[in-house]
C-alpha cells in the first residue's frame, strides 16, 4: 500500500487548517519558497523542517510523513556525504575522484532515486574534470608555461564545486555540477 507523499499531506493539512503558504511560513521558521517547493515535490526536506511544519500546523509529524525507519534520514545523509566527498581521494590517489563515487553509485543507485541522480552527477563532473586536466597537460606541448595556470584553474574549479555540492547535498539534498559532460545519461 502506497502512503500519501509528504507534498500531498502538507497540502492537505495546510488547506484543512485554512492556511495560506504565507500564513504557514509566518507560524514557522520555514520560508514560503521552501513550502512551495515541498508542495510541488521539488525537494525532500530534512526531518527538522517537517517537525517545524507539523508544529506550525498543530499536528503530529506522522500526519505529514510515515516514518518506516526513523534512522533513514541519517543513513541517507551518510551516503550523500560519501557520494559527494569521496572524490577528494583523487587528490591523493590518481583517478579515485571518479572510481570511488562510481563504485558507490553502482552499489546504491538501485536503492534510491536520489542516490542514482546524485551519483551520476558526481561521476559525470569528475570525469569531465579529469578530461580537462589531461587536455590542459597536453597543452604543455603547444603552449609551454600556460598549461600550469590552466591545470591549476581546473583543479581549483573542481575543488570549489565539489565543496559546494557536499554542503548542498547534505543541506538541501540538491546538487549542481556545471559544465559536466553527461557520460552517464539519466534513465
Backbone as CSV, one residue per row, in Angstrom:
resi,resn,N_x,N_y,N_z,CA_x,CA_y,CA_z,C_x,C_y,C_z
1,UNK,0.837,-1.181,0.000,0.000,0.000,0.000,0.882,1.244,0.000
2,UNK,0.635,2.131,-0.925,1.422,3.358,-1.033,0.817,4.415,-0.123
3,UNK,1.678,4.987,0.713,1.239,6.051,1.610,1.235,7.372,0.840
4,UNK,0.336,8.297,1.230,0.380,9.616,0.588,1.753,10.254,0.822
5,UNK,2.207,11.006,-0.151,3.528,11.621,-0.050,3.477,12.838,0.858
6,UNK,4.654,13.295,1.231,4.767,14.487,2.074,4.088,15.678,1.404
7,UNK,4.324,15.850,0.093,3.733,17.009,-0.583,2.205,16.953,-0.522
8,UNK,1.642,15.755,-0.703,0.183,15.612,-0.639,-0.333,15.880,0.772
9,UNK,0.351,15.326,1.773,-0.059,15.504,3.165,0.060,16.956,3.611
10,UNK,1.147,17.625,3.216,1.333,19.024,3.612,0.238,19.898,3.007
11,UNK,-0.004,19.716,1.732,-1.045,20.490,1.054,-2.408,20.249,1.711
12,UNK,-2.721,18.980,1.971,-3.999,18.624,2.598,-4.124,19.254,3.986
13,UNK,-3.100,19.080,4.833,-3.154,19.586,6.209,-3.206,21.113,6.239
14,UNK,-2.449,21.762,5.346,-2.446,23.228,5.314,-3.832,23.748,4.936
15,UNK,-4.435,23.135,3.917,-5.766,23.582,3.491,-6.829,23.222,4.526
16,UNK,-6.664,22.084,5.186,-7.585,21.667,6.241,-7.602,22.693,7.372
17,UNK,-6.438,23.263,7.662,-6.327,24.286,8.714,-6.686,25.671,8.184
18,UNK,-6.952,25.784,6.881,-7.343,27.062,6.284,-6.207,28.065,6.200
19,UNK,-4.983,27.568,6.045,-3.820,28.453,5.997,-3.303,28.616,4.571
20,UNK,-2.836,29.812,4.264,-2.119,30.015,3.008,-0.660,29.625,3.252
21,UNK,0.107,29.529,2.194,1.527,29.226,2.341,2.224,30.325,3.142
22,UNK,1.849,31.583,2.902,2.424,32.711,3.637,2.103,32.626,5.129
23,UNK,0.862,32.268,5.438,0.456,32.165,6.847,1.203,31.029,7.548
24,UNK,1.387,29.917,6.850,2.136,28.807,7.436,3.594,29.205,7.649
25,UNK,4.154,29.932,6.709,5.540,30.385,6.836,5.690,31.311,8.050
26,UNK,4.686,32.150,8.290,4.727,33.052,9.451,4.662,32.291,10.767
27,UNK,3.916,31.160,10.774,3.771,30.368,12.003,4.999,29.500,12.276
28,UNK,5.854,29.350,11.275,7.065,28.522,11.411,8.268,29.360,11.001
29,UNK,9.441,28.778,11.089,10.634,29.462,10.571,10.965,28.943,9.173
30,UNK,10.013,28.247,8.566,10.202,27.702,7.219,9.762,28.754,6.213
31,UNK,10.612,29.037,5.242,10.300,30.060,4.251,9.182,29.658,3.307
32,UNK,8.515,30.650,2.750,7.415,30.416,1.808,7.914,29.618,0.602
33,UNK,9.084,29.984,0.094,9.631,29.299,-1.082,9.872,27.815,-0.790
34,UNK,10.329,27.514,0.417,10.553,26.117,0.801,9.229,25.366,0.851
35,UNK,8.218,25.988,1.425,6.889,25.357,1.489,6.364,25.107,0.078
36,UNK,6.537,26.090,-0.796,6.095,25.922,-2.188,6.813,24.752,-2.846
37,UNK,8.124,24.659,-2.640,8.917,23.596,-3.262,8.552,22.220,-2.701
38,UNK,8.232,22.155,-1.420,7.812,20.878,-0.823,6.475,20.457,-1.418
39,UNK,5.538,21.408,-1.503,4.207,21.087,-2.030,4.238,20.728,-3.510
40,UNK,5.232,21.207,-4.233,5.392,20.825,-5.645,6.177,19.527,-5.797
41,UNK,6.753,19.044,-4.697,7.541,17.817,-4.743,8.933,18.034,-5.299
42,UNK,9.411,19.273,-5.272,10.732,19.591,-5.822,11.868,19.261,-4.859
43,UNK,11.563,19.214,-3.563,12.597,18.915,-2.563,12.069,17.905,-1.555
44,UNK,12.987,17.213,-0.953,12.681,16.321,0.166,13.327,16.963,1.387
45,UNK,12.538,17.632,2.222,13.117,18.401,3.322,13.678,17.509,4.432
46,UNK,14.524,18.105,5.241,15.054,17.407,6.413,13.924,17.161,7.394
47,UNK,14.141,16.209,8.254,13.159,15.886,9.278,12.881,17.094,10.172
48,UNK,13.907,17.900,10.439,13.728,19.090,11.277,12.727,20.060,10.636
49,UNK,12.797,20.219,9.323,11.856,21.100,8.612,10.441,20.545,8.727
50,UNK,10.312,19.235,8.588,8.993,18.597,8.706,8.444,18.794,10.116
51,UNK,9.317,18.702,11.115,8.888,18.914,12.504,8.376,20.339,12.694
52,UNK,9.082,21.319,12.131,8.647,22.716,12.229,7.277,22.913,11.576
53,UNK,7.083,22.296,10.415,5.794,22.409,9.727,4.681,21.758,10.544
54,UNK,4.980,20.609,11.148,3.985,19.915,11.968,3.576,20.774,13.166
55,UNK,4.556,21.403,13.807,4.252,22.288,14.947,3.404,23.469,14.470
56,UNK,3.772,24.054,13.337,3.009,25.183,12.792,1.583,24.809,12.429
57,UNK,1.377,23.571,12.022,0.033,23.091,11.662,-0.701,22.494,12.860
58,UNK,0.013,22.382,13.999,-0.536,21.792,15.214,-0.983,20.344,14.979
59,UNK,-0.091,19.595,14.337,-0.340,18.175,14.071,0.918,17.389,14.433
60,UNK,0.833,16.082,14.368,1.983,15.213,14.612,2.795,15.072,13.325
61,UNK,4.081,14.807,13.465,4.950,14.579,12.304,4.413,13.415,11.465
62,UNK,3.876,12.407,12.150,3.324,11.232,11.447,2.166,11.595,10.517
63,UNK,1.515,12.742,10.778,0.433,13.178,9.895,0.977,13.728,8.569
64,UNK,2.252,14.103,8.569,2.871,14.601,7.333,3.641,13.506,6.604
65,UNK,4.410,12.741,7.363,5.174,11.652,6.736,5.029,10.385,7.562
66,UNK,5.064,9.271,6.877,5.058,7.983,7.548,6.511,7.543,7.634
67,UNK,6.999,7.421,8.850,8.391,7.032,9.054,8.479,5.518,9.213
68,UNK,8.934,4.858,8.148,9.152,3.423,8.247,10.390,3.158,9.094
69,UNK,11.398,4.022,8.940,12.639,3.874,9.681,13.123,5.271,10.048
70,UNK,12.987,5.649,11.320,13.391,6.999,11.720,14.869,7.298,11.480
71,UNK,15.711,6.275,11.400,17.139,6.492,11.188,17.478,6.646,9.699
72,UNK,16.478,6.524,8.843,16.718,6.554,7.406,17.355,7.869,6.950
73,UNK,16.925,8.994,7.531,17.491,10.284,7.123,18.979,10.354,7.446
74,UNK,19.369,9.863,8.617,20.786,9.873,8.991,21.591,8.978,8.059
75,UNK,21.043,7.842,7.715,21.723,6.919,6.797,21.858,7.563,5.425
76,UNK,20.797,8.209,4.957,20.826,8.858,3.648,21.864,9.975,3.618
77,UNK,21.977,10.747,4.697,22.973,11.817,4.762,24.382,11.240,4.663
78,UNK,24.621,10.094,5.280,25.948,9.470,5.230,26.282,9.015,3.816
79,UNK,25.306,8.441,3.117,25.551,8.017,1.733,25.771,9.224,0.828
80,UNK,25.034,10.299,1.070,25.210,11.517,0.262,26.600,12.098,0.505
81,UNK,27.040,12.088,1.766,28.378,12.566,2.088,29.425,11.717,1.375
82,UNK,29.253,10.406,1.403,30.205,9.520,0.731,30.233,9.771,-0.776
83,UNK,29.060,9.918,-1.384,29.000,10.177,-2.833,29.705,11.478,-3.214
84,UNK,29.427,12.540,-2.478,29.931,13.853,-2.863,31.331,14.164,-2.334
85,UNK,31.741,13.534,-1.236,33.055,13.837,-0.660,34.137,12.853,-1.084
86,UNK,33.757,11.660,-1.517,34.776,10.665,-1.884,35.680,11.094,-3.047
87,UNK,35.245,11.988,-3.947,36.167,12.431,-4.996,37.432,13.113,-4.470
88,UNK,37.412,13.580,-3.222,38.612,14.214,-2.670,39.764,13.222,-2.507
89,UNK,39.457,11.909,-2.516,40.523,10.914,-2.511,41.371,11.027,-3.781
90,UNK,40.803,11.622,-4.818,41.518,11.832,-6.070,42.691,12.782,-5.927
91,UNK,42.719,13.556,-4.858,43.863,14.437,-4.611,45.079,13.629,-4.170
92,UNK,44.848,12.401,-3.692,45.920,11.538,-3.204,46.151,10.333,-4.129
93,UNK,45.049,9.745,-4.590,45.105,8.543,-5.422,44.610,8.901,-6.829
94,UNK,45.443,8.702,-7.854,45.013,9.049,-9.219,43.701,8.361,-9.613
95,UNK,42.812,9.115,-10.188,41.508,8.684,-10.701,40.534,8.211,-9.622
96,UNK,40.895,8.336,-8.346,39.968,7.978,-7.263,38.782,8.937,-7.240
97,UNK,38.975,10.143,-7.795,37.868,11.098,-7.835,36.709,10.595,-8.689
98,UNK,36.969,9.654,-9.576,35.909,9.044,-10.377,35.574,7.659,-9.838
99,UNK,36.600,6.884,-9.515,36.378,5.486,-9.135,35.589,5.335,-7.834
100,UNK,35.903,6.100,-6.801,35.193,5.971,-5.527,33.704,6.290,-5.673
101,UNK,33.349,7.463,-6.239,31.909,7.718,-6.389,31.247,6.768,-7.389
102,UNK,31.993,6.296,-8.381,31.423,5.351,-9.359,31.022,4.057,-8.667
103,UNK,31.909,3.513,-7.837,31.595,2.269,-7.133,30.466,2.475,-6.126
104,UNK,30.462,3.615,-5.458,29.382,3.922,-4.516,28.061,4.032,-5.263
105,UNK,28.073,4.753,-6.378,26.855,4.915,-7.192,26.358,3.562,-7.684
106,UNK,27.278,2.727,-8.177,26.872,1.411,-8.698,26.223,0.554,-7.613
107,UNK,26.682,0.689,-6.381,26.124,-0.143,-5.315,24.825,0.422,-4.734
108,UNK,24.589,1.744,-4.875,23.429,2.364,-4.238,22.359,2.875,-5.202
109,UNK,22.641,2.921,-6.496,21.702,3.520,-7.462,20.335,2.850,-7.451
110,UNK,20.311,1.552,-7.243,19.038,0.828,-7.248,18.234,1.054,-5.966
111,UNK,18.913,1.437,-4.889,18.255,1.594,-3.588,17.358,2.815,-3.521
112,UNK,17.792,3.900,-4.170,17.084,5.152,-4.003,17.339,6.034,-5.225
113,UNK,16.292,6.647,-5.722,16.394,7.502,-6.912,17.358,8.673,-6.690
114,UNK,17.401,9.177,-5.467,18.275,10.322,-5.185,19.745,9.920,-5.266
115,UNK,20.086,8.694,-4.842,21.465,8.224,-4.957,21.846,8.094,-6.432
116,UNK,20.900,7.631,-7.237,21.156,7.471,-8.667,21.428,8.830,-9.309
117,UNK,20.570,9.796,-9.025,20.704,11.134,-9.616,22.013,11.804,-9.187
118,UNK,22.277,11.790,-7.899,23.482,12.442,-7.383,24.740,11.706,-7.829
119,UNK,24.700,10.376,-7.826,25.856,9.587,-8.254,26.239,9.872,-9.696
120,UNK,25.237,9.931,-10.564,25.506,10.250,-11.974,26.127,11.635,-12.107
121,UNK,25.589,12.603,-11.365,26.099,13.971,-11.445,27.554,14.037,-10.985
122,UNK,27.879,13.360,-9.885,29.246,13.376,-9.352,30.212,12.726,-10.338
123,UNK,29.856,11.546,-10.833,30.740,10.821,-11.760,30.929,11.616,-13.052
124,UNK,29.843,12.165,-13.595,29.953,12.967,-14.827,30.876,14.168,-14.631
125,UNK,30.707,14.862,-13.511,31.524,16.047,-13.256,32.999,15.683,-13.142
126,UNK,33.303,14.651,-12.392,34.709,14.317,-12.172,35.354,13.656,-13.393
127,UNK,34.577,12.981,-14.211,35.107,12.511,-15.496,35.461,13.716,-16.369
128,UNK,34.585,14.722,-16.352,34.834,15.952,-17.111,36.084,16.654,-16.595
129,UNK,36.234,16.747,-15.275,37.418,17.392,-14.685,38.679,16.638,-15.099
130,UNK,38.654,15.302,-15.036,39.828,14.516,-15.439,40.177,14.765,-16.904
131,UNK,39.160,14.814,-17.749,39.380,15.070,-19.168,40.006,16.452,-19.370
132,UNK,39.499,17.445,-18.657,40.054,18.799,-18.770,41.495,18.875,-18.264
133,UNK,41.806,18.139,-17.207,43.179,18.116,-16.692,44.108,17.483,-17.728
134,UNK,43.677,16.382,-18.316,44.504,15.716,-19.339,44.732,16.647,-20.527
135,UNK,43.674,17.325,-20.974,43.808,18.274,-22.091,44.752,19.412,-21.717
136,UNK,44.595,19.933,-20.488,45.467,21.045,-20.083,46.928,20.598,-19.977
137,UNK,47.165,19.357,-19.579,48.536,18.848,-19.530,49.109,18.660,-20.938
138,UNK,48.250,18.261,-21.869,48.694,18.114,-23.259,48.997,19.468,-23.898
139,UNK,48.367,20.511,-23.379,48.633,21.866,-23.882,50.084,22.281,-23.652
140,UNK,50.751,21.600,-22.727,52.154,21.909,-22.445,52.994,21.857,-23.717
141,UNK,52.666,20.926,-24.609,53.442,20.779,-25.836,53.158,21.898,-26.824
142,UNK,51.958,22.492,-26.746,51.602,23.586,-27.649,51.988,24.946,-27.082
143,UNK,51.702,25.153,-25.799,51.942,26.448,-25.170,52.630,26.213,-23.819
144,UNK,53.942,25.940,-23.821,54.629,25.670,-22.551,54.478,26.835,-21.560
145,UNK,54.239,26.502,-20.306,54.105,27.510,-19.254,52.679,27.903,-18.968
146,UNK,51.859,28.040,-20.004,50.470,28.456,-19.820,49.666,27.322,-19.202
147,UNK,50.026,26.083,-19.538,49.240,24.958,-19.043,49.256,24.865,-17.519
148,UNK,50.288,25.393,-16.881,50.354,25.394,-15.425,49.141,26.129,-14.843
149,UNK,48.825,27.291,-15.407,47.701,28.084,-14.922,46.369,27.433,-15.276
150,UNK,46.287,26.853,-16.471,45.050,26.190,-16.896,44.795,24.971,-16.004
151,UNK,45.825,24.157,-15.785,45.676,22.968,-14.937,45.300,23.375,-13.518
152,UNK,45.960,24.400,-12.993,45.631,24.899,-11.658,44.197,25.388,-11.566
153,UNK,43.741,26.093,-12.602,42.367,26.600,-12.619,41.363,25.454,-12.643
154,UNK,41.659,24.410,-13.423,40.758,23.246,-13.492,40.681,22.564,-12.123
155,UNK,41.846,22.353,-11.480,41.875,21.744,-10.147,41.076,22.578,-9.154
156,UNK,41.323,23.880,-9.140,40.642,24.772,-8.208,39.132,24.772,-8.447
157,UNK,38.733,24.822,-9.710,37.317,24.769,-10.069,36.689,23.478,-9.541
158,UNK,37.364,22.349,-9.760,36.851,21.055,-9.294,36.697,21.000,-7.788
159,UNK,37.668,21.538,-7.074,37.623,21.516,-5.605,36.502,22.408,-5.081
160,UNK,36.381,23.616,-5.629,35.348,24.551,-5.164,33.950,23.997,-5.427
161,UNK,33.726,23.507,-6.636,32.405,22.959,-6.977,32.091,21.742,-6.114
162,UNK,33.097,20.905,-5.884,32.882,19.720,-5.045,32.519,20.101,-3.616
163,UNK,33.217,21.062,-3.056,32.905,21.515,-1.694,31.488,22.092,-1.604
164,UNK,31.129,22.918,-2.589,29.780,23.498,-2.606,28.724,22.403,-2.650
165,UNK,28.987,21.361,-3.441,27.995,20.303,-3.580,27.934,19.369,-2.380
166,UNK,29.026,19.213,-1.664,28.969,18.447,-0.410,28.019,19.156,0.545
167,UNK,28.194,20.465,0.688,27.328,21.255,1.583,25.870,21.235,1.110
168,UNK,25.671,21.426,-0.177,24.322,21.470,-0.735,23.616,20.120,-0.610
169,UNK,24.332,19.045,-0.879,23.730,17.710,-0.798,23.341,17.367,0.635
170,UNK,24.164,17.763,1.582,23.848,17.487,2.986,22.758,18.417,3.503
171,UNK,22.739,19.643,2.989,21.763,20.619,3.456,20.389,20.458,2.835
172,UNK,20.318,20.571,1.524,19.013,20.567,0.854,18.824,19.386,-0.096
173,UNK,19.766,18.458,-0.087,19.735,17.276,-0.949,19.663,17.636,-2.430
174,UNK,20.326,18.729,-2.782,20.414,19.115,-4.181,21.885,19.174,-4.563
175,UNK,22.124,19.123,-5.862,23.500,19.285,-6.326,23.475,19.954,-7.694
176,UNK,24.549,20.672,-7.980,24.687,21.331,-9.274,26.153,21.292,-9.660
177,UNK,26.433,20.511,-10.688,27.790,20.387,-11.207,27.811,20.983,-12.614
178,UNK,28.230,22.254,-12.736,28.209,22.914,-14.049,29.270,22.355,-14.987
179,UNK,29.041,22.514,-16.267,29.972,22.142,-17.331,30.245,20.639,-17.413
180,UNK,29.413,19.814,-16.800,29.616,18.371,-16.836,29.199,17.798,-18.184
181,UNK,30.036,16.911,-18.697,29.678,16.156,-19.902,28.880,14.948,-19.429
182,UNK,27.695,14.705,-19.982,26.864,13.592,-19.485,27.353,12.220,-19.974
183,UNK,28.443,11.741,-19.381,28.956,10.412,-19.727,27.948,9.349,-19.315
184,UNK,27.363,9.511,-18.122,26.302,8.611,-17.630,24.982,9.337,-17.834
185,UNK,24.241,8.933,-18.807,22.954,9.578,-19.094,21.915,9.161,-18.064
186,UNK,20.965,10.062,-17.798,19.879,9.721,-16.872,18.918,8.762,-17.559
187,UNK,18.268,7.977,-16.740,17.344,6.954,-17.265,16.162,7.586,-17.955
